[in-house]
Amino acid sequence: MMKKLLPTIAAAALLSVSGLASAAGCATTDLTFDLPGVTVSKCYSTAGNVVDNSPADKLTVAGLLASEFGFSGQSGAPITSFNVSADPLSHVTTYDFPQLLTGNVIVGLHFGNGQGGPGNVTNFCAFDAGSGVDRFYTALQATSNAGLYQIGAPVPEPETYAMVLAGLGLVGVIARRRKARV
């Protein structure tokens, strides 16, 4: 029995290691939010600071956003970028973007080579901010700058779909009654 499972276990281990290699230094649990239920759905890490807006980095980011996040047609330039710093005592970094983040969001967070950081990498994180997130946090150290790459329409809540279905049902009932009168 064990001999039959060994190739399957080895293949699963190889796949998991190859998946980790493409996203080294990045985890969906790196960001925390004030609002319950908001979580990072995808995180991808790339070497260096590609949030710096140079022409070569814009090409890198545009390709990465298209291939890893399915967000094609973006120029690679952040909508907004700014420098950040961690609290020296708690090592928590607060990202407080100048606008309310809504819907599907992609952010790029650069970490330098400082002590306790993941190294010189930029982590791209995607999350659904719903109807609005004004800030989020990370406990990763050596944060230097960040960029906002996508703000999308919020994904409707299940209650919204229920209201649409109820409304369509009501329209159907009214139409049936009018038809019965004629």
TORPA-4810 file (N, C-alpha, C, O; in nm, 3 decimals):
<nodes>
NODE_1_0.082_-0.119_0.000_0.000_0.000_0.000_0.087_0.126_0.000_0.061_0.218_-0.078_M
NODE_2_0.189_0.132_0.087_0.277_0.248_0.097_0.352_0.273_-0.034_0.376_0.387_-0.072_M
NODE_3_0.391_0.163_-0.103_0.464_0.178_-0.230_0.376_0.246_-0.335_0.426_0.319_-0.420_K
NODE_4_0.245_0.221_-0.330_0.155_0.284_-0.425_0.133_0.432_-0.393_0.114_0.513_-0.484_K
NODE_5_0.135_0.468_-0.265_0.113_0.606_-0.225_0.237_0.694_-0.241_0.225_0.815_-0.257_L
NODE_6_0.355_0.634_-0.237_0.480_0.711_-0.241_0.490_0.801_-0.365_0.524_0.918_-0.349_L
NODE_7_0.462_0.752_-0.489_0.470_0.842_-0.603_0.369_0.958_-0.595_0.400_1.070_-0.637_P
NODE_8_0.250_0.932_-0.542_0.149_1.036_-0.528_0.194_1.142_-0.428_0.179_1.262_-0.452_T
NODE_9_0.250_1.097_-0.315_0.300_1.190_-0.214_0.415_1.273_-0.269_0.423_1.394_-0.246_I
NODE_10_0.505_1.209_-0.342_0.619_1.280_-0.401_0.572_1.383_-0.503_0.624_1.495_-0.506_A
NODE_11_0.474_1.348_-0.586_0.423_1.442_-0.686_0.355_1.561_-0.617_0.374_1.675_-0.659_A
NODE_12_0.276_1.536_-0.513_0.210_1.644_-0.440_0.311_1.736_-0.375_0.295_1.858_-0.376_A
NODE_13_0.417_1.678_-0.317_0.522_1.759_-0.254_0.592_1.846_-0.359_0.620_1.963_-0.333_A
NODE_14_0.620_1.789_-0.476_0.687_1.864_-0.582_0.599_1.978_-0.630_0.649_2.089_-0.652_L
NODE_15_0.470_1.953_-0.647_0.379_2.060_-0.689_0.370_2.170_-0.585_0.368_2.288_-0.620_L
NODE_16_0.363_2.133_-0.459_0.352_2.236_-0.356_0.480_2.317_-0.346_0.473_2.438_-0.325_S
NODE_17_0.596_2.254_-0.362_0.722_2.328_-0.358_0.733_2.420_-0.477_0.779_2.533_-0.463_V
NODE_18_0.692_2.375_-0.597_0.701_2.461_-0.714_0.606_2.578_-0.702_0.638_2.688_-0.748_S
NODE_19_0.487_2.558_-0.640_0.394_2.669_-0.617_0.450_2.770_-0.520_0.431_2.890_-0.537_G
NODE_20_0.519_2.722_-0.417_0.578_2.814_-0.320_0.693_2.892_-0.380_0.716_3.008_-0.344_L
NODE_21_0.767_2.830_-0.471_0.881_2.899_-0.531_0.837_3.020_-0.612_0.907_3.121_-0.616_A
NODE_22_0.719_3.011_-0.677_0.674_3.124_-0.758_0.620_3.238_-0.672_0.610_3.351_-0.717_S
NODE_23_0.587_3.206_-0.548_0.533_3.311_-0.462_0.613_3.320_-0.331_0.556_3.346_-0.225_A
NODE_24_0.743_3.299_-0.341_0.827_3.304_-0.221_0.819_3.442_-0.158_0.822_3.543_-0.228_A
NODE_25_0.811_3.445_-0.027_0.808_3.571_0.045_0.673_3.637_0.047_0.661_3.752_0.088_G
NODE_26_0.569_3.566_0.004_0.437_3.626_-0.005_0.333_3.526_0.044_0.334_3.410_0.003_C
NODE_27_0.245_3.570_0.132_0.138_3.484_0.182_0.009_3.564_0.189_0.010_3.684_0.214_A
NODE_28_-0.103_3.496_0.166_-0.232_3.565_0.169_-0.266_3.614_0.309_-0.358_3.694_0.325_T
NODE_29_-0.193_3.568_0.409_-0.217_3.612_0.547_-0.130_3.731_0.587_-0.135_3.774_0.702_T
NODE_30_-0.049_3.784_0.495_0.040_3.897_0.527_-0.036_4.025_0.559_0.014_4.108_0.636_D
NODE_31_-0.154_4.045_0.501_-0.232_4.166_0.524_-0.346_4.137_0.621_-0.407_4.030_0.616_L
NODE_32_-0.373_4.233_0.708_-0.489_4.223_0.796_-0.574_4.348_0.778_-0.524_4.454_0.740_T
NODE_33_-0.703_4.334_0.805_-0.799_4.441_0.779_-0.883_4.467_0.903_-0.900_4.379_0.987_F
NODE_34_-0.936_4.589_0.913_-1.027_4.625_1.021_-1.164_4.560_1.002_-1.231_4.524_1.099_D
NODE_35_-1.205_4.546_0.876_-1.337_4.491_0.847_-1.335_4.340_0.850_-1.248_4.279_0.786_L
NODE_36_-1.427_4.277_0.920_-1.430_4.131_0.920_-1.470_4.079_0.782_-1.549_4.141_0.712_P
NODE_37_-1.414_3.966_0.745_-1.448_3.902_0.618_-1.362_3.944_0.501_-1.367_3.879_0.396_G
NODE_38_-1.282_4.050_0.512_-1.195_4.090_0.402_-1.064_4.012_0.416_-0.995_4.022_0.517_V
NODE_39_-1.032_3.936_0.314_-0.908_3.859_0.314_-0.843_3.866_0.177_-0.910_3.892_0.076_T
NODE_40_-0.714_3.844_0.173_-0.639_3.843_0.047_-0.670_3.712_-0.025_-0.659_3.605_0.033_V
NODE_41_-0.708_3.723_-0.152_-0.740_3.603_-0.230_-0.619_3.550_-0.306_-0.612_3.430_-0.335_S
NODE_42_-0.524_3.637_-0.338_-0.405_3.593_-0.411_-0.290_3.685_-0.376_-0.308_3.806_-0.359_K
NODE_43_-0.171_3.627_-0.367_-0.051_3.702_-0.338_0.060_3.648_-0.428_0.076_3.527_-0.442_C
NODE_44_0.136_3.738_-0.488_0.246_3.698_-0.575_0.365_3.789_-0.547_0.350_3.910_-0.535_Y
NODE_45_0.483_3.730_-0.537_0.604_3.805_-0.504_0.700_3.807_-0.622_0.715_3.707_-0.693_S
NODE_46_0.765_3.921_-0.642_0.868_3.933_-0.745_0.987_4.009_-0.687_0.971_4.092_-0.598_T
NODE_47_1.104_3.981_-0.738_1.226_4.042_-0.685_1.233_4.191_-0.715_1.187_4.237_-0.820_A
NODE_48_1.292_4.266_-0.623_1.320_4.408_-0.642_1.202_4.498_-0.617_1.093_4.454_-0.579_G
NODE_49_1.227_4.628_-0.638_1.123_4.730_-0.622_1.068_4.765_-0.759_1.128_4.844_-0.832_N
NODE_50_0.954_4.707_-0.794_0.893_4.737_-0.923_0.778_4.837_-0.910_0.705_4.861_-1.006_V
NODE_51_0.763_4.897_-0.791_0.661_5.000_-0.770_0.721_5.137_-0.801_0.653_5.239_-0.785_V
NODE_52_0.847_5.142_-0.844_0.916_5.270_-0.859_0.884_5.345_-0.988_0.934_5.456_-1.008_D
NODE_53_0.801_5.287_-1.077_0.750_5.358_-1.194_0.850_5.377_-1.308_0.824_5.458_-1.397_N
NODE_54_0.963_5.307_-1.309_1.054_5.318_-1.422_0.992_5.247_-1.542_0.908_5.159_-1.523_S
NODE_55_1.031_5.282_-1.666_0.972_5.217_-1.784_0.987_5.064_-1.783_0.892_4.994_-1.816_P
NODE_56_1.103_5.014_-1.745_1.123_4.868_-1.741_1.033_4.804_-1.636_0.976_4.697_-1.659_A
NODE_57_1.019_4.869_-1.521_0.935_4.814_-1.415_0.788_4.818_-1.453_0.712_4.728_-1.416_D
NODE_58_0.746_4.920_-1.526_0.607_4.926_-1.572_0.575_4.806_-1.660_0.467_4.747_-1.649_K
NODE_59_0.668_4.769_-1.748_0.648_4.652_-1.834_0.640_4.524_-1.751_0.555_4.439_-1.776_L
NODE_60_0.729_4.513_-1.653_0.728_4.396_-1.564_0.595_4.384_-1.491_0.535_4.277_-1.487_T
NODE_61_0.549_4.495_-1.434_0.424_4.495_-1.358_0.305_4.466_-1.450_0.217_4.389_-1.413_V
NODE_62_0.300_4.527_-1.569_0.190_4.502_-1.661_0.182_4.354_-1.697_0.073_4.296_-1.700_A
NODE_63_0.296_4.291_-1.723_0.299_4.149_-1.755_0.256_4.063_-1.636_0.182_3.967_-1.652_G
NODE_64_0.304_4.100_-1.519_0.269_4.026_-1.398_0.120_4.037_-1.366_0.057_3.937_-1.332_L
NODE_65_0.064_4.156_-1.377_-0.079_4.173_-1.351_-0.164_4.093_-1.449_-0.267_4.037_-1.411_L
NODE_66_-0.120_4.087_-1.574_-0.194_4.010_-1.675_-0.181_3.860_-1.651_-0.281_3.788_-1.652_A
NODE_67_-0.059_3.812_-1.629_-0.038_3.667_-1.618_-0.082_3.610_-1.483_-0.140_3.502_-1.479_S
NODE_68_-0.057_3.678_-1.375_-0.085_3.623_-1.242_-0.223_3.659_-1.188_-0.280_3.585_-1.109_E
NODE_69_-0.277_3.775_-1.232_-0.404_3.821_-1.176_-0.514_3.834_-1.280_-0.627_3.870_-1.247_F
NODE_70_-0.484_3.806_-1.408_-0.584_3.817_-1.513_-0.629_3.960_-1.537_-0.741_3.983_-1.584_G
NODE_71_-0.544_4.057_-1.505_-0.577_4.199_-1.519_-0.493_4.255_-1.633_-0.388_4.316_-1.610_F
NODE_72_-0.540_4.234_-1.756_-0.464_4.280_-1.872_-0.504_4.421_-1.911_-0.609_4.470_-1.871_S
NODE_73_-0.420_4.484_-1.991_-0.449_4.618_-2.038_-0.406_4.728_-1.943_-0.429_4.846_-1.972_G
NODE_74_-0.345_4.694_-1.831_-0.299_4.794_-1.735_-0.159_4.836_-1.775_-0.080_4.752_-1.819_Q
NODE_75_-0.125_4.962_-1.762_0.004_5.015_-1.809_0.121_4.972_-1.722_0.236_4.983_-1.764_S
NODE_76_0.095_4.923_-1.602_0.202_4.889_-1.509_0.236_5.002_-1.415_0.314_4.985_-1.321_G
NODE_77_0.177_5.119_-1.439_0.198_5.232_-1.349_0.091_5.230_-1.241_-0.026_5.208_-1.271_A
NODE_78_0.129_5.253_-1.115_0.027_5.253_-1.010_-0.068_5.372_-1.024_-0.029_5.479_-1.071_P
NODE_79_-0.192_5.352_-0.983_-0.289_5.460_-0.978_-0.244_5.562_-0.875_-0.251_5.683_-0.898_I
NODE_80_-0.196_5.514_-0.763_-0.144_5.595_-0.654_-0.025_5.522_-0.594_-0.029_5.400_-0.581_T
NODE_81_0.079_5.594_-0.559_0.191_5.531_-0.488_0.240_5.627_-0.380_0.225_5.749_-0.392_S
NODE_82_0.298_5.572_-0.274_0.349_5.655_-0.166_0.443_5.575_-0.078_0.444_5.452_-0.082_F
NODE_83_0.523_5.645_-0.001_0.616_5.582_0.093_0.544_5.552_0.224_0.453_5.624_0.264_N
NODE_84_0.587_5.445_0.289_0.528_5.406_0.417_0.640_5.373_0.515_0.754_5.354_0.475_V
NODE_85_0.606_5.366_0.643_0.706_5.324_0.742_0.636_5.247_0.852_0.520_5.272_0.884_S
NODE_86_0.709_5.153_0.910_0.653_5.069_1.016_0.669_5.137_1.151_0.761_5.216_1.171_A
NODE_87_0.580_5.106_1.242_0.592_5.150_1.380_0.715_5.081_1.439_0.721_4.959_1.439_D
NODE_88_0.814_5.156_1.489_0.938_5.095_1.536_0.921_5.002_1.657_1.004_4.914_1.679_P
NODE_89_0.815_5.020_1.734_0.793_4.935_1.851_0.716_4.807_1.816_0.757_4.698_1.857_L
NODE_90_0.607_4.820_1.743_0.524_4.703_1.712_0.563_4.637_1.580_0.529_4.521_1.556_S
NODE_91_0.635_4.709_1.495_0.673_4.663_1.361_0.553_4.644_1.270_0.563_4.578_1.167_H
NODE_92_0.440_4.700_1.307_0.321_4.693_1.223_0.322_4.814_1.131_0.342_4.927_1.174_V
NODE_93_0.299_4.789_1.002_0.290_4.896_0.905_0.144_4.918_0.869_0.073_4.823_0.837_T
NODE_94_0.100_5.042_0.876_-0.036_5.078_0.837_-0.031_5.138_0.697_0.045_5.231_0.671_T
NODE_95_-0.112_5.083_0.607_-0.125_5.136_0.471_-0.257_5.212_0.468_-0.364_5.151_0.473_Y
NODE_96_-0.248_5.343_0.461_-0.365_5.427_0.462_-0.369_5.502_0.330_-0.314_5.612_0.319_D
NODE_97_-0.434_5.443_0.230_-0.438_5.503_0.097_-0.524_5.629_0.099_-0.617_5.640_0.179_F
NODE_98_-0.493_5.726_0.011_-0.564_5.853_0.013_-0.710_5.844_-0.032_-0.784_5.941_-0.020_P
NODE_99_-0.751_5.729_-0.084_-0.890_5.713_-0.126_-0.946_5.583_-0.069_-0.871_5.494_-0.030_Q
NODE_100_-1.078_5.575_-0.064_-1.144_5.455_-0.016_-1.127_5.345_-0.120_-1.154_5.367_-0.238_L
NODE_101_-1.082_5.229_-0.077_-1.064_5.115_-0.167_-1.194_5.036_-0.170_-1.245_4.997_-0.065_L
NODE_102_-1.248_5.014_-0.290_-1.373_4.941_-0.305_-1.357_4.831_-0.409_-1.273_4.840_-0.499_T
NODE_103_-1.438_4.728_-0.395_-1.440_4.621_-0.495_-1.310_4.545_-0.501_-1.240_4.530_-0.400_G
NODE_104_-1.278_4.497_-0.620_-1.157_4.418_-0.640_-1.036_4.510_-0.645_-1.029_4.601_-0.728_N
NODE_105_-0.941_4.485_-0.557_-0.824_4.571_-0.541_-0.697_4.489_-0.561_-0.690_4.374_-0.517_V
NODE_106_-0.598_4.548_-0.627_-0.464_4.490_-0.635_-0.367_4.596_-0.588_-0.366_4.708_-0.640_I
NODE_107_-0.284_4.561_-0.489_-0.182_4.652_-0.438_-0.045_4.587_-0.452_-0.032_4.465_-0.447_V
NODE_108_0.056_4.670_-0.470_0.195_4.625_-0.471_0.265_4.686_-0.351_0.260_4.807_-0.331_G
NODE_109_0.330_4.601_-0.270_0.396_4.647_-0.149_0.544_4.610_-0.158_0.578_4.492_-0.167_L
NODE_110_0.632_4.710_-0.154_0.775_4.682_-0.163_0.837_4.674_-0.024_0.810_4.757_0.063_H
NODE_111_0.920_4.573_-0.007_0.996_4.554_0.116_1.143_4.556_0.080_1.186_4.487_-0.012_F
NODE_112_1.221_4.635_0.152_1.364_4.644_0.126_1.441_4.535_0.198_1.383_4.437_0.245_G
NODE_113_1.570_4.551_0.207_1.657_4.452_0.270_1.676_4.476_0.419_1.770_4.422_0.478_N
NODE_114_1.590_4.554_0.481_1.605_4.584_0.623_1.589_4.462_0.712_1.541_4.358_0.668_G
NODE_115_1.630_4.477_0.835_1.626_4.368_0.932_1.482_4.321_0.954_1.392_4.402_0.976_Q
NODE_116_1.462_4.190_0.948_1.331_4.130_0.974_1.236_4.131_0.856_1.124_4.081_0.868_G
NODE_117_1.276_4.187_0.744_1.190_4.189_0.626_1.209_4.066_0.540_1.300_3.987_0.564_G
NODE_118_1.125_4.050_0.439_1.135_3.933_0.351_1.246_3.947_0.246_1.263_3.858_0.164_P
NODE_119_1.321_4.057_0.249_1.424_4.082_0.148_1.374_4.183_0.047_1.263_4.235_0.060_G
NODE_120_1.454_4.211_-0.053_1.421_4.311_-0.154_1.320_4.251_-0.253_1.358_4.201_-0.359_N
NODE_121_1.190_4.258_-0.217_1.084_4.202_-0.299_0.965_4.298_-0.304_0.951_4.386_-0.219_V
NODE_122_0.882_4.280_-0.404_0.753_4.347_-0.411_0.646_4.240_-0.411_0.645_4.152_-0.496_T
NODE_123_0.556_4.248_-0.315_0.444_4.155_-0.305_0.320_4.221_-0.363_0.284_4.332_-0.326_N
NODE_124_0.255_4.151_-0.455_0.129_4.198_-0.511_0.018_4.117_-0.447_0.022_3.994_-0.445_F
NODE_125_-0.083_4.187_-0.394_-0.193_4.122_-0.322_-0.325_4.166_-0.383_-0.346_4.284_-0.410_C
NODE_126_-0.414_4.069_-0.403_-0.549_4.097_-0.453_-0.649_4.065_-0.343_-0.638_3.962_-0.276_A
NODE_127_-0.747_4.154_-0.325_-0.853_4.129_-0.229_-0.979_4.203_-0.271_-0.972_4.300_-0.347_F
NODE_128_-1.093_4.157_-0.221_-1.220_4.223_-0.245_-1.248_4.312_-0.125_-1.278_4.263_-0.016_D
NODE_129_-1.239_4.441_-0.145_-1.260_4.537_-0.037_-1.408_4.564_-0.013_-1.444_4.643_0.074_A
NODE_130_-1.495_4.499_-0.089_-1.639_4.520_-0.071_-1.677_4.664_-0.095_-1.635_4.724_-0.194_G
NODE_131_-1.756_4.719_-0.005_-1.802_4.857_-0.023_-1.705_4.960_0.033_-1.731_5.080_0.026_S
NODE_132_-1.592_4.914_0.090_-1.493_5.012_0.131_-1.399_4.969_0.242_-1.441_4.926_0.349_G
NODE_133_-1.272_4.980_0.213_-1.165_4.959_0.311_-1.081_5.085_0.307_-1.039_5.127_0.200_V
NODE_134_-1.056_5.145_0.422_-0.976_5.268_0.421_-0.831_5.244_0.461_-0.745_5.330_0.441_D
NODE_135_-0.803_5.125_0.519_-0.663_5.096_0.554_-0.648_4.946_0.577_-0.745_4.875_0.602_R
NODE_136_-0.523_4.902_0.569_-0.491_4.765_0.606_-0.351_4.765_0.665_-0.282_4.866_0.663_F
NODE_137_-0.310_4.650_0.718_-0.186_4.642_0.795_-0.105_4.520_0.754_-0.159_4.422_0.702_Y
NODE_138_0.025_4.528_0.778_0.112_4.412_0.766_0.214_4.416_0.880_0.256_4.523_0.922_T
NODE_139_0.253_4.300_0.927_0.354_4.291_1.031_0.491_4.264_0.971_0.589_4.249_1.044_A
NODE_140_0.500_4.258_0.838_0.630_4.241_0.773_0.711_4.369_0.789_0.658_4.478_0.772_L
NODE_141_0.837_4.355_0.823_0.922_4.472_0.845_0.991_4.514_0.715_0.979_4.446_0.613_Q
NODE_142_1.060_4.623_0.720_1.139_4.678_0.610_1.052_4.728_0.494_1.095_4.725_0.379_A
NODE_143_0.931_4.773_0.524_0.842_4.827_0.422_0.896_4.962_0.374_0.942_5.043_0.455_T
NODE_144_0.891_4.985_0.242_0.940_5.114_0.195_0.837_5.192_0.114_0.821_5.312_0.136_S
NODE_145_0.768_5.129_0.021_0.669_5.201_-0.057_0.561_5.106_-0.106_0.576_4.984_-0.100_N
NODE_146_0.451_5.164_-0.154_0.336_5.085_-0.197_0.271_5.151_-0.317_0.286_5.271_-0.340_A
NODE_147_0.199_5.071_-0.394_0.125_5.122_-0.509_-0.009_5.054_-0.522_-0.023_4.935_-0.494_G
NODE_148_-0.108_5.130_-0.564_-0.243_5.079_-0.589_-0.255_5.058_-0.740_-0.232_5.151_-0.818_L
NODE_149_-0.293_4.936_-0.783_-0.297_4.905_-0.926_-0.437_4.883_-0.980_-0.458_4.897_-1.100_Y
NODE_150_-0.532_4.849_-0.897_-0.668_4.828_-0.945_-0.767_4.860_-0.835_-0.749_4.821_-0.719_Q
NODE_151_-0.873_4.930_-0.873_-0.990_4.945_-0.789_-1.106_4.908_-0.880_-1.126_4.970_-0.984_I
NODE_152_-1.182_4.808_-0.841_-1.293_4.763_-0.925_-1.426_4.781_-0.857_-1.435_4.820_-0.740_G
NODE_153_-1.527_4.753_-0.933_-1.662_4.758_-0.876_-1.674_4.649_-0.771_-1.621_4.539_-0.788_A
NODE_154_-1.741_4.679_-0.663_-1.756_4.577_-0.560_-1.833_4.456_-0.611_-1.925_4.470_-0.692_P
NODE_155_-1.798_4.340_-0.565_-1.872_4.219_-0.598_-1.999_4.222_-0.514_-1.993_4.240_-0.393_V
NODE_156_-2.115_4.205_-0.580_-2.240_4.214_-0.504_-2.248_4.110_-0.393_-2.203_3.997_-0.408_P
NODE_157_-2.307_4.151_-0.282_-2.330_4.061_-0.170_-2.445_3.966_-0.204_-2.526_3.999_-0.291_E
NODE_158_-2.453_3.850_-0.140_-2.564_3.757_-0.167_-2.701_3.821_-0.148_-2.797_3.787_-0.217_P
NODE_159_-2.711_3.914_-0.051_-2.838_3.981_-0.029_-2.882_4.061_-0.152_-3.001_4.071_-0.179_E
NODE_160_-2.787_4.116_-0.226_-2.819_4.192_-0.346_-2.881_4.100_-0.450_-2.981_4.135_-0.513_T
NODE_161_-2.822_3.982_-0.469_-2.878_3.886_-0.564_-3.018_3.844_-0.521_-3.106_3.828_-0.605_Y
NODE_162_-3.040_3.825_-0.392_-3.172_3.785_-0.341_-3.275_3.893_-0.371_-3.387_3.863_-0.410_A
NODE_163_-3.237_4.021_-0.354_-3.329_4.130_-0.382_-3.361_4.137_-0.531_-3.476_4.163_-0.567_M
NODE_164_-3.262_4.114_-0.618_-3.286_4.115_-0.763_-3.383_4.003_-0.800_-3.476_4.025_-0.877_V
NODE_165_-3.361_3.884_-0.746_-3.450_3.771_-0.776_-3.591_3.798_-0.725_-3.689_3.767_-0.793_L
NODE_166_-3.603_3.855_-0.605_-3.735_3.887_-0.551_-3.804_3.991_-0.640_-3.924_3.979_-0.666_A
NODE_167_-3.731_4.089_-0.686_-3.787_4.191_-0.775_-3.833_4.133_-0.907_-3.939_4.168_-0.958_G
NODE_168_-3.751_4.043_-0.964_-3.792_3.978_-1.089_-3.915_3.891_-1.068_-4.003_3.886_-1.154_L
NODE_169_-3.922_3.824_-0.954_-4.040_3.743_-0.923_-4.164_3.829_-0.913_-4.270_3.792_-0.963_G
NODE_170_-4.151_3.943_-0.848_-4.264_4.036_-0.834_-4.309_4.087_-0.970_-4.430_4.095_-0.996_L
NODE_171_-4.218_4.121_-1.057_-4.252_4.167_-1.192_-4.325_4.055_-1.266_-4.421_4.081_-1.339_V
NODE_172_-4.280_3.931_-1.249_-4.347_3.817_-1.313_-4.489_3.799_-1.263_-4.580_3.773_-1.343_G
NODE_173_-4.511_3.812_-1.133_-4.645_3.800_-1.075_-4.736_3.908_-1.130_-4.850_3.880_-1.168_V
NODE_174_-4.688_4.031_-1.135_-4.768_4.143_-1.187_-4.802_4.120_-1.334_-4.916_4.142_-1.375_I
NODE_175_-4.706_4.076_-1.413_-4.730_4.050_-1.555_-4.834_3.939_-1.573_-4.919_3.947_-1.661_A
NODE_176_-4.826_3.836_-1.490_-4.921_3.724_-1.500_-5.062_3.772_-1.465_-5.158_3.732_-1.531_R
NODE_177_-5.076_3.855_-1.363_-5.209_3.906_-1.325_-5.268_3.993_-1.435_-5.387_3.984_-1.465_R
NODE_178_-5.185_4.077_-1.495_-5.236_4.165_-1.604_-5.280_4.081_-1.723_-5.381_4.112_-1.787_R
NODE_179_-5.205_3.977_-1.752_-5.238_3.889_-1.864_-5.369_3.815_-1.837_-5.449_3.795_-1.928_K
NODE_180_-5.391_3.775_-1.711_-5.514_3.702_-1.674_-5.637_3.792_-1.686_-5.746_3.742_-1.714_A
NODE_181_-5.623_3.923_-1.664_-5.736_4.016_-1.673_-5.784_4.033_-1.816_-5.903_4.056_-1.839_R
NODE_182_-5.694_4.023_-1.911_-5.729_4.049_-2.051_-5.797_3.936_-2.113_-5.833_3.942_-2.230_V
</nodes>
